[in-house]
Amino acid sequence: MHQNLIFHINKKQVADDSSYKLDDLVYIDDKIRQEESENELVLQAMDSPYTKLLMEQFLLSYLDLMDKKILAGLQKNVYPLYDDLKALRGLNGVKEHLAYIKDKQDDYSKKNITKYLKKSIEQYLPIVKRQDIDHE
């Protein structure tokens, strides 16, 4: 007794070819502007005293310094918040905050350091501002 096996094979869907974008001048201009903006943020981050502080606290590694996305993210999303803290508590206030979060850092947070630093300062700034109001 023989049984016939039937195989139904469906061709896998392939993502659309996006090579058409290569001829789109608006798309190309936008990509160039994004890259220039990212490069500018990276250069600003490299010159920032906060980058040095993060290195001193071992919150950034030398590998992070070679990652443009990390540096641009820090400059765009984290360093302006450090400026706010510096205005309220001085540079030592920023150093104390970094020492504190380094002490509390878990291994998993090292995978997305920009997000960790941003969340940390976003949670800390309202506390500092409340303390200032309470002391007035």
GULO-57382 format. One line per 10 residues: number of its first residue (from 0); for each residue x, y, z of N, C-alpha, C, O. Coordinates in steps of 0.02 Angstrom, whole numbers, plus 32768, in hexadecimal, padded with zeros to 4 digits. Layout:
BEGIN
NUM	X:Y:Z:X:Y:Z:X:Y:Z:X:Y:Z ~ ... .
This chain:
BEGIN
0	802A:7FC5:8000:8000:8000:8000:802C:803E:8000:8051:804B:8030 ~ 8028:8063:7FCB:8050:80A0:7FC5:8023:80DD:7FCE:7FEA:80DF:7FB6 ~ 803E:810E:7FF2:8019:814D:7FF9:803E:8183:7FD4:807C:8185:7FD4 ~ 8019:81AD:7FB5:8039:81E4:7F91:803F:8220:7FC0:800F:8233:7FE2 ~ 8079:823B:7FC2:8084:8278:7FEA:8082:82B4:7FBC:809D:82B3:7F85 ~ 8061:82E7:7FD2:805D:8324:7FAA:807B:835C:7FD3:8067:8367:800D ~ 80AA:837F:7FB7:80CA:83B8:7FD8:80AE:83F8:7FBA:80AC:8401:7F7D ~ 8099:8425:7FE5:8082:8466:7FCE:80B9:8498:7FDF:80C7:84A5:801A ~ 80D7:84B4:7FAD:810E:84E2:7FB7:80F8:8528:7FA3:80E1:8533:7F6B ~ 80FF:8555:7FD2:80EF:859C:7FC4:812F:85C3:7FC2:815B:85BB:7FED .
10	8135:85ED:7F90:8170:8617:7F8B:816F:864C:7FC1:813C:866D:7FCC ~ 81A7:8653:7FE3:81AC:8684:8019:81A7:86CC:7FFD:81C5:86DB:7FCA ~ 8182:86F5:8021:817C:873B:800D:81BF:875E:8017:81DE:8756:804C ~ 81D4:8785:7FE8:8212:87AA:7FED:8201:87F4:7FF5:81D3:880E:7FD5 ~ 8225:8815:8020:8219:885C:802C:8222:8883:7FEB:8248:8870:7FBF ~ 81FC:88B8:7FE6:8201:88E2:7FAA:8247:88FC:7FA0:826B:890B:7FD1 ~ 825A:8901:7F64:829B:891D:7F52:8299:8968:7F5C:826F:898A:7F3E ~ 82C4:8982:7F85:82C3:89CB:7F93:82F6:89F0:7F69:8305:8A2B:7F77 ~ 8311:89D0:7F37:8344:89F1:7F0E:8327:8A2D:7EE8:834C:8A59:7ED2 ~ 82E4:8A2E:7EE1:82C5:8A68:7EBF:82D4:8AA9:7EE4:82D4:8ADF:7EC6 .
20	82E1:8AA4:7F25:82F0:8AE0:7F4D:8332:8B00:7F39:833E:8B3B:7F46 ~ 835D:8ADA:7F19:839F:8AF4:7F06:839A:8B2B:7ED3:83C7:8B54:7ECC ~ 8362:8B2D:7EAF:8358:8B62:7E7D:832E:8B9C:7E99:8324:8BCE:7E76 ~ 8317:8B95:7ED6:82EB:8BC8:7EF5:8317:8BFC:7F17:8334:8BF0:7F4C ~ 831D:8C37:7EF8:834A:8C6B:7F11:8334:8C85:7F56:835F:8C95:7F7F ~ 82F3:8C88:7F63:82DB:8C9E:7FA5:82F2:8C6C:7FDA:8308:8C7F:8010 ~ 82EA:8C2C:7FCB:82FF:8BF7:7FF9:834B:8BFB:8006:8361:8BF8:8040 ~ 8371:8C03:7FD2:83BA:8C07:7FD8:83CE:8C44:8001:83F9:8C3F:802D ~ 83B0:8C7E:7FF2:83BF:8CBB:8017:83AF:8CB2:8061:83D6:8CC7:808C ~ 8376:8C93:8070:8362:8C88:80B5:8394:8C5A:80D9:83A6:8C68:8112 .
30	83AA:8C25:80B8:83DB:8BF7:80D6:841D:8C1C:80E4:843C:8C11:8118 ~ 8432:8C47:80B5:8470:8C6D:80BE:8469:8C9C:80F9:8497:8CA1:8122 ~ 8430:8CBE:80FF:8425:8CEC:8137:8424:8CC7:8179:8440:8CDF:81AB ~ 8405:8C8D:817B:8403:8C65:81B8:844A:8C50:81CC:845C:8C54:8207 ~ 8471:8C3C:819C:84B6:8C27:81AB:84E0:8C62:81C2:8508:8C5B:81F1 ~ 84D8:8C9B:81A2:84FD:8CD7:81B7:84E9:8CEC:81FE:8514:8CFE:8226 ~ 84A9:8CE9:820C:8490:8CFA:824E:84AD:8CCA:8283:84C2:8CE0:82B8 ~ 84AD:8C89:8273:84C9:8C58:82A1:8513:8C64:82AC:852B:8C61:82E4 ~ 8538:8C73:8276:857F:8C80:827C:858D:8CBD:82A7:85BC:8CBE:82CE ~ 8563:8CF0:82A0:856B:8D2D:82C8:855F:8D1E:8313:8584:8D35:833E .
40	852B:8CF5:8321:851D:8CE2:8366:8557:8CB9:8383:8568:8CC1:83BD ~ 8573:8C8D:835A:85AB:8C64:8371:85E7:8C90:8384:8606:8C86:83B8 ~ 85F7:8CC1:8359:862F:8CEE:8368:8622:8D16:83A8:8650:8D20:83D0 ~ 85E5:8D2D:83B1:85D4:8D52:83EE:85DB:8D25:842B:85F3:8D3A:845F ~ 85C5:8CE6:8425:85C9:8CB7:845D:8612:8CA9:846E:8624:8CA3:84A9 ~ 863D:8CA4:843B:8684:8C96:8447:86A4:8CCF:846E:86D2:8CC4:8495 ~ 868D:8D0C:8462:86A8:8D47:8485:8688:8D55:84C8:869F:8D7F:84EE ~ 8652:8D32:84D7:862C:8D40:8513:864F:8D28:8553:866B:8CF1:8554 ~ 864E:8D52:8587:866B:8D3C:85C7:8644:8D00:85E4:865F:8CDA:860C ~ 8605:8CF9:85D0:85DD:8CC1:85EA:85F6:8C7E:85D0:85F3:8C4C:85F4 .
50	8610:8C7D:8593:862C:8C3F:8578:8667:8C2A:85A3:866F:8BEF:85B2 ~ 8691:8C5A:85B6:86CB:8C4B:85E0:86B4:8C31:8624:86D1:8C01:863F ~ 8680:8C50:8641:8667:8C3A:8681:864B:8BF2:867D:8656:8BCA:86AA ~ 8628:8BE4:8647:860C:8BA1:863E:8644:8B6D:8637:863E:8B35:864F ~ 867A:8B80:8615:86B4:8B54:860F:86D5:8B49:8653:86E8:8B11:8664 ~ 86DC:8B7F:8679:86FB:8B7A:86BC:86D3:8B4C:86EA:86F0:8B2A:8715 ~ 8691:8B4C:86E2:8666:8B21:870B:865E:8ADB:86ED:8639:8AB1:8708 ~ 867F:8ACF:86B5:867B:8A8F:8691:8633:8A7F:867B:8620:8A45:8675 ~ 860D:8AB4:866F:85CA:8AAB:8653:85CD:8AA7:8607:85A0:8A8B:85E7 ~ 8603:8AC1:85EA:8610:8ABB:85A2:8652:8A96:8599:8682:8AA1:85BF .
60	8653:8A6A:8568:8691:8A46:8559:86B2:8A65:851B:8693:8A8E:84F9 ~ 86EE:8A51:850D:870F:8A6A:84D0:86E9:8A53:8492:86EB:8A74:845F ~ 86C6:8A1A:8497:869E:8A02:845E:8662:8A31:8453:864E:8A3D:841A ~ 8645:8A49:848A:860D:8A78:8484:8623:8AB8:8460:85FC:8AD6:843B ~ 8661:8ACD:846B:867A:8B0A:844C:8681:8B02:8400:8684:8B34:83DC ~ 8682:8AC5:83E8:8686:8ABA:83A0:8641:8AAF:8381:863C:8AA5:8344 ~ 860D:8AAF:83AA:85C9:8AA4:8392:85A6:8AE7:8389:8593:8B08:83B9 ~ 859D:8AFA:8349:857F:8B3B:833A:8539:8B42:8356:8525:8B78:836C ~ 8513:8B0C:8355:84CD:8B0F:836D:84CC:8B1F:83B8:84A1:8B45:83CF ~ 84F8:8B01:83DE:84FB:8B0E:8426:850E:8B56:8433:84EC:8B79:845A .
70	8543:8B6E:8414:855A:8BB2:8420:8526:8BE6:840A:8519:8C16:842D ~ 8507:8BDB:83CF:84D4:8C09:83B7:8498:8C08:83E6:847A:8C3C:83F5 ~ 8485:8BCD:83FE:844D:8BC7:842D:845A:8BEA:846E:842E:8C0B:848A ~ 8497:8BE4:8487:84AA:8C07:84C5:84A6:8C52:84BC:8489:8C75:84E5 ~ 84C3:8C6B:8486:84C5:8CB3:847A:847E:8CCF:8471:846F:8D05:8489 ~ 8454:8CAA:844F:8411:8CC2:8440:83E0:8CBA:847A:83B8:8CE7:8487 ~ 83E4:8C82:849E:83B0:8C71:84CE:83C5:8C74:8518:839A:8C7C:8543 ~ 8405:8C6D:8526:841C:8C68:856C:8440:8CA7:8583:8431:8CC1:85B9 ~ 846F:8CBF:855C:8498:8CF8:8571:8471:8D38:8580:8483:8D5D:85AD ~ 843A:8D46:855B:8412:8D81:856D:83F4:8D7B:85B3:83EC:8DAC:85D7 .
80	83E3:8D3D:85C7:83C8:8D32:860B:8400:8D3A:863F:83F3:8D51:8676 ~ 843D:8D25:862D:8475:8D30:865A:8482:8D7B:8662:8496:8D92:8698 ~ 8477:8DA2:862D:847D:8DEB:8632:844B:8E06:8666:845C:8E32:868D ~ 840E:8DEB:8665:83DB:8E00:8696:83F2:8DF1:86DD:83EC:8E1A:870A ~ 840C:8DB4:86E7:8424:8DA1:8729:845F:8DCC:873E:8463:8DE1:8778 ~ 848B:8DDA:870F:84C6:8E04:871E:84AF:8E4A:8733:84CE:8E69:875F ~ 847B:8E64:8714:8461:8EA6:8726:8445:8EA6:876D:8449:8ED9:8790 ~ 842A:8E6E:8782:840C:8E69:87C5:843F:8E57:87FB:843B:8E70:8833 ~ 846E:8E2B:87EB:849C:8E0F:881E:84E6:8E17:880E:8511:8E02:8835 ~ 84F6:8E35:87D5:853C:8E3D:87C2:8557:8DFC:87A5:8536:8DC9:87A5 .
90	8595:8DFF:878D:85B4:8DC5:876E:85BC:8D8C:87A0:85B8:8D51:878E ~ 85C8:8D9D:87DF:85CD:8D69:8812:858C:8D43:881B:858C:8D07:8829 ~ 8554:8D66:8811:8513:8D44:8813:850C:8D10:87DD:84F0:8CDA:87E8 ~ 8526:8D20:87A1:8525:8CF0:876A:8553:8CB5:877B:8541:8C7B:8770 ~ 858E:8CC4:8796:85BD:8C8F:87A8:859E:8C60:87DD:85A5:8C23:87D8 ~ 857D:8C7D:880F:855D:8C54:8843:8526:8C28:8826:851F:8BED:8838 ~ 84FF:8C44:87F8:84CA:8C1D:87D8:84E8:8BE2:87B2:84CF:8BAA:87B6 ~ 851D:8BEF:878C:853D:8BBA:8764:855B:8B83:8791:8556:8B48:8781 ~ 8579:8B98:87C8:8595:8B67:87F7:855D:8B3B:8814:8565:8AFF:881C ~ 8525:8B5C:8824:84EC:8B38:8840:84D0:8B05:880E:84C5:8ACB:881F .
100	84C5:8B1B:87D0:84A6:8AEC:87A0:84D7:8AB5:878B:84C2:8A7E:8779 ~ 8518:8AC3:878D:8549:8A8F:877F:8545:8A59:87B5:8549:8A1D:87A6 ~ 853D:8A6F:87F3:8538:8A40:882B:84F9:8A15:8826:84F9:89DB:883B ~ 84C4:8A31:880A:8483:8A0D:8806:847A:89E8:87C4:8448:89C5:87BB ~ 84A9:89EF:8796:84A2:89D3:8752:84A3:8987:8752:84CD:8968:8773 ~ 8474:896A:872E:8472:8921:8723:8493:8911:86E1:849A:893D:86B6 ~ 84A6:88D3:86D7:84C6:88BE:8699:849A:88CB:865C:84B3:88DD:8627 ~ 8459:88C0:8664:842D:88C7:8629:842C:890F:860F:8422:8919:85D3 ~ 8436:8940:863B:8432:8986:8626:846F:899A:85FD:846F:89CF:85DC ~ 84A4:8972:85FE:84E0:8982:85D7:84D4:8979:858D:84FA:8993:8563 .
110	84A0:8953:857B:8493:8945:8535:8477:8982:8511:8483:898A:84D5 ~ 8452:89AC:8534:8438:89E9:8516:8447:8A23:8545:841B:8A3C:8568 ~ 8486:8A37:8545:849E:8A68:8575:847B:8AAC:856D:846E:8ACE:859F ~ 846C:8AC0:8530:844C:8B01:8525:8407:8B01:8546:83F5:8B31:8567 ~ 83E1:8ACD:853B:839E:8AC9:8558:83A2:8AC8:85A5:837A:8AE9:85C6 ~ 83D1:8AA3:85C1:83DA:8A9F:8609:83EB:8AE4:8626:83CD:8AF8:8658 ~ 841A:8B07:8607:842E:8B48:8621:83F5:8B7B:861B:83EB:8BA4:8648 ~ 83D0:8B78:85E4:8398:8BA6:85DA:8362:8B9A:860E:8349:8BC9:862D ~ 8350:8B5C:8618:831C:8B4B:864A:8332:8B5F:8690:830A:8B79:86B7 ~ 8371:8B54:86A0:838C:8B65:86E2:8386:8BB0:86F0:836F:8BC4:8725 .
120	839B:8BD8:86C0:8399:8C21:86CB:8352:8C3B:86C9:8341:8C6A:86EE ~ 8328:8C1D:86A0:82E1:8C32:869E:82BE:8C24:86E0:8291:8C49:86F3 ~ 82D1:8BEF:8702:82B4:8BDF:8743:82D2:8C0A:877A:82B0:8C19:87AC ~ 8311:8C1D:8773:8333:8C42:87A8:8324:8C8D:87A7:831D:8CAB:87DC ~ 831E:8CAB:876C:8313:8CF3:8768:82D5:8D0B:878E:82DA:8D3E:87B2 ~ 829B:8CEA:8789:8261:8D01:87B0:826D:8CFF:87FB:8253:8D29:8820 ~ 8294:8CCF:8812:82A4:8CCA:885A:82CE:8D07:886F:82C0:8D25:88A2 ~ 8300:8D17:8847:832B:8D51:8856:8301:8D91:8857:8309:8DBB:8883 ~ 82D5:8D98:8825:82AB:8DD4:8821:827C:8DD9:885D:8270:8E10:8877 ~ 8260:8DA1:8873:8234:8DA0:88AF:825C:8DB3:88ED:8243:8DD7:8918 .
130	829A:8D99:88F2:82C3:8DAA:892C:82D1:8DF4:892E:82D0:8E12:8964 ~ 82DD:8E13:88F5:82E9:8E5B:88F3:82AB:8E83:8908:82B1:8EB5:892B ~ 8271:8E6C:88F4:8232:8E8E:8908:8227:8E86:8953:8212:8EB6:8974 ~ 8234:8E4B:896E:822B:8E3E:89B5:8259:8E68:89E0:8248:8E79:8A19 ~ 8294:8E78:89C6:82C5:8E9E:89ED:82BC:8EE9:89E7:82DF:8F0F:8A08 ~ 828D:8EFF:89BF:8284:8F48:89B7:825A:8F64:89EF:824D:8FA0:89F1 .
